[in-house]
Amino acid sequence: LSRAAKLHLTRQLVVSVAWLHRHGVAHNDLKPENVFLSEEGKAVIGDFGFAAEVGTSTRLQSTPTFLDPQTAEEYLQRKTETVVTEERDAWALGTIIFVIWCGSYPFFSFEEAVLRPAVLWQNVVFKSKTTRPAPPLQRCKGMPSPVKALITGFLQWNSDDRRRPRDVVEGFLAATASEPATSSATAAEGSVRPRASRSQ
């Protein structure tokens, strides 16, 4: 996937999630499998089965590998309901964008991703309460500085520090306006999935 195609996908995803949040809705299950690419190369977010109004209480459900530390801890505490937040979507979006640019997950390996959900959640919660590592952006070749800042803002371990897509979308678009991007269909299906060959 070319740098221009990656940037095109990133822009479209951030704009789409920001639009949802501005209308008071959180997706609640953002992941590559729910990003669909048209023949024109347009990224479309789908599967709104878990979507809910921000600030409301909803059933606790999500995909383990794209779950933020706060929700992971709620799962470990065996809670059945959670409050819908933009910050949960922001974490998942940051993870997706990292996958697009780096081909791997930011905080665990492909092998770790197939562990039992409880083990994965324990690892994420432990990191959030101890080392709080920064996203390993040095692994990602050709990533523009605005994308690095975007991922770093979305993948803040403390939800209070996490940037929200609707707060950063305009600045991000302005910061990448001079960067070439393509809307062609070179972004083939599967291009936003992590690659098993990349370990961490």
SESEVEX-227969 format. One line per field, with one value per residue (C-alpha): residue number from 1; x, y, z; residue in three letters. Coordinates in pm, 1 decimal, decimal comma. Layout:
N
i <- (NUM/...)
x <- (X/...)
y <- (Y/...)
z <- (Z/...)
aa <- (Ala/...)
END
This chain:
200
i <- (1/2/3/4/5/6/7/8/9/10/11/12/13/14/15/16/17/18/19/20/21/22/23/24/25/26/27/28/29/30/31/32/33/34/35/36/37/38/39/40/41/42/43/44/45/46/47/48/49/50/51/52/53/54/55/56/57/58/59/60/61/62/63/64/65/66/67/68/69/70/71/72/73/74/75/76/77/78/79/80/81/82/83/84/85/86/87/88/89/90/91/92/93/94/95/96/97/98/99/100/101/102/103/104/105/106/107/108/109/110/111/112/113/114/115/116/117/118/119/120/121/122/123/124/125/126/127/128/129/130/131/132/133/134/135/136/137/138/139/140/141/142/143/144/145/146/147/148/149/150/151/152/153/154/155/156/157/158/159/160/161/162/163/164/165/166/167/168/169/170/171/172/173/174/175/176/177/178/179/180/181/182/183/184/185/186/187/188/189/190/191/192/193/194/195/196/197/198/199/200)
x <- (0,0/153,0/213,1/-46,9/-308,8/-237,6/-283,8/-606,9/-745,7/-633,1/-798,5/-1125,3/-1141,3/-1075,1/-1333,7/-1593,1/-1549,9/-1543,5/-1871,6/-2031,4/-1917,4/-2039,1/-2380,7/-2360,9/-2299,4/-2009,3/-1943,9/-1820,3/-1662,1/-1414,5/-1176,9/-1034,8/-1308,4/-1562,3/-1382,1/-1500,8/-1334,9/-1532,5/-1407,8/-1310,2/-1093,4/-1328,8/-1314,5/-1659,5/-1724,2/-1990,4/-2150,8/-2322,2/-2461,7/-2287,9/-2331,8/-2496,3/-2550,9/-2253,1/-2310,1/-2568,9/-2531,8/-2501,9/-2414,8/-2041,5/-1928,8/-1638,5/-1345,3/-1058,3/-768,0/-910,6/-1032,2/-908,1/-759,6/-1058,4/-1308,3/-1070,3/-1064,7/-1444,9/-1446,1/-1204,1/-1431,6/-1713,5/-1925,1/-2210,4/-2275,7/-2058,3/-2099,1/-2055,8/-1759,9/-1581,0/-1251,7/-1316,9/-1359,5/-1047,7/-834,3/-971,1/-919,8/-561,6/-499,4/-647,3/-436,0/-126,3/-212,4/-253,8/89,4/285,7/121,5/110,7/-62,1/92,8/115,1/117,4/228,0/14,7/72,7/-47,0/-356,7/-490,2/-466,3/-777,3/-944,2/-893,8/-516,8/-501,7/-707,6/-485,2/-177,6/-333,9/-458,4/-119,5/59,7/-190,7/-115,5/263,5/488,6/235,7/459,5/432,4/323,8/636,2/622,3/986,3/868,6/657,7/843,7/736,3/481,3/421,2/462,1/90,3/-1,9/244,9/86,2/-259,9/-177,9/-1,4/-302,2/-549,7/-342,1/-308,4/-342,6/-536,0/-873,1/-874,9/-560,1/-684,5/-757,5/-1101,3/-1136,1/-1378,3/-1130,5/-835,2/-983,3/-962,1/-605,7/-502,8/-652,4/-481,7/-147,7/-158,6/-303,2/29,8/81,9/-9,8/-297,2/-479,3/-842,7/-772,9/-857,7/-494,7/-606,6/-699,1/-915,4/-712,1/-471,0/-584,8/-529,9/-225,1/26,3/113,6/474,3/531,0/610,0/669,8)
y <- (0,0/331,5/620,0/823,4/547,7/509,8/881,8/873,8/596,8/774,8/1100,8/931,9/730,5/1030,7/1239,6/961,0/896,4/1269,3/1305,7/1029,7/1184,2/1529,3/1371,2/1217,7/858,8/623,8/316,7/98,0/-167,7/1,9/-249,2/-320,9/-575,5/-294,3/-70,7/-132,4/-0,7/98,5/49,4/416,9/358,1/531,0/402,9/339,5/242,9/-25,3/-266,8/-37,1/-320,0/-191,2/180,6/387,2/742,7/896,5/922,8/647,5/308,0/8,2/-359,0/-420,4/-567,2/-506,6/-668,1/-752,1/-638,9/-288,3/-235,0/58,0/-7,4/133,2/-96,0/-391,4/-335,2/-329,4/-668,9/-807,2/-673,5/-870,9/-564,3/-612,2/-248,3/49,4/418,7/500,1/733,7/895,2/802,3/431,0/489,9/709,3/425,2/179,3/431,7/493,2/118,8/87,2/374,1/216,7/-109,9/72,8/234,3/-31,3/-364,6/-471,5/-394,3/-116,5/-281,4/-656,8/-902,3/-1090,2/-1405,1/-1235,2/-1111,3/-1466,4/-1531,4/-1568,0/-1226,1/-1221,5/-1265,1/-987,0/-755,3/-828,4/-734,0/-408,4/-310,5/-393,9/-168,7/110,6/102,1/59,4/138,1/311,2/270,2/512,0/370,2/223,0/460,1/395,8/71,3/255,8/374,3/684,6/802,6/1180,6/1374,2/1468,6/1099,0/1026,2/1298,7/1165,3/810,0/930,6/1141,6/859,1/598,4/775,5/524,4/768,8/832,3/1190,2/1260,5/1089,3/1314,2/1288,9/1266,9/1559,7/1780,1/1705,2/1638,1/1994,1/2041,8/1705,0/1777,1/2115,4/1967,7/1706,4/1928,5/1947,3/1570,4/1375,2/1133,3/904,5/805,0/523,5/162,7/76,3/29,4/-331,8/-530,3/-659,7/-368,2/-248,5/-584,5/-664,0/-898,5/-1219,2/-1191,0/-882,1/-962,8/-727,5)
z <- (0,0/-105,4/132,8/-57,8/-25,6/347,0/396,3/197,1/419,9/735,3/635,1/545,1/866,6/1088,8/903,6/926,0/1298,3/1373,7/1183,1/1389,6/1716,4/1617,1/1575,6/1922,2/1814,0/1891,7/1676,6/1965,4/1744,1/1514,0/1355,4/1008,0/937,5/965,0/716,6/361,8/46,7/-261,7/-616,8/-612,3/-305,7/-62,5/294,4/438,7/800,4/839,1/1086,3/1332,0/1543,0/1858,5/1785,1/2058,1/2172,5/2351,8/2725,9/2744,2/2905,8/2676,3/2689,5/2726,5/2395,6/2161,0/1980,4/2222,8/2003,0/1956,4/2311,2/2518,9/2866,3/3053,3/2882,5/2912,0/3286,5/3292,4/3121,9/3380,6/3654,4/3489,7/3432,1/3188,3/3097,9/3012,5/2937,6/2568,8/2508,1/2216,6/2380,8/2328,5/1955,5/1954,4/2092,1/1837,0/1556,0/1665,4/1658,2/1309,2/1177,5/1332,8/1155,4/824,0/846,2/1032,1/951,4/1315,9/1642,8/1853,4/2194,5/2136,1/1869,2/1620,6/1824,6/2142,5/1962,0/1931,7/2305,8/2514,8/2551,7/2929,3/2888,0/2630,9/2852,1/3152,0/2950,1/2830,0/3175,6/3329,6/3080,6/3141,8/3514,2/3490,7/3194,5/2964,9/2658,8/2370,9/2033,9/1865,2/1570,0/1483,3/1322,5/1069,3/760,8/573,6/827,8/811,6/1135,4/1151,2/1141,0/1420,7/1630,5/1548,0/1659,0/1972,0/2065,6/2010,9/2195,0/2527,3/2810,9/3028,5/2866,3/2999,1/2795,7/2480,9/2183,7/2025,4/1646,0/1624,2/1811,0/1584,0/1240,5/1106,5/1226,1/1084,9/743,5/736,5/844,5/566,8/294,4/113,8/130,7/-184,4/-138,7/-375,5/-395,7/-639,7/-567,5/-497,8/-138,6/-195,5/41,7/333,8/329,1/669,8/837,3/1053,6/892,9/1075,6/963,7/1175,0/1536,0/1825,3)
aa <- (Leu/Ser/Arg/Ala/Ala/Lys/Leu/His/Leu/Thr/Arg/Gln/Leu/Val/Val/Ser/Val/Ala/Trp/Leu/His/Arg/His/Gly/Val/Ala/His/Asn/Asp/Leu/Lys/Pro/Glu/Asn/Val/Phe/Leu/Ser/Glu/Glu/Gly/Lys/Ala/Val/Ile/Gly/Asp/Phe/Gly/Phe/Ala/Ala/Glu/Val/Gly/Thr/Ser/Thr/Arg/Leu/Gln/Ser/Thr/Pro/Thr/Phe/Leu/Asp/Pro/Gln/Thr/Ala/Glu/Glu/Tyr/Leu/Gln/Arg/Lys/Thr/Glu/Thr/Val/Val/Thr/Glu/Glu/Arg/Asp/Ala/Trp/Ala/Leu/Gly/Thr/Ile/Ile/Phe/Val/Ile/Trp/Cys/Gly/Ser/Tyr/Pro/Phe/Phe/Ser/Phe/Glu/Glu/Ala/Val/Leu/Arg/Pro/Ala/Val/Leu/Trp/Gln/Asn/Val/Val/Phe/Lys/Ser/Lys/Thr/Thr/Arg/Pro/Ala/Pro/Pro/Leu/Gln/Arg/Cys/Lys/Gly/Met/Pro/Ser/Pro/Val/Lys/Ala/Leu/Ile/Thr/Gly/Phe/Leu/Gln/Trp/Asn/Ser/Asp/Asp/Arg/Arg/Arg/Pro/Arg/Asp/Val/Val/Glu/Gly/Phe/Leu/Ala/Ala/Thr/Ala/Ser/Glu/Pro/Ala/Thr/Ser/Ser/Ala/Thr/Ala/Ala/Glu/Gly/Ser/Val/Arg/Pro/Arg/Ala/Ser/Arg/Ser/Gln)
END
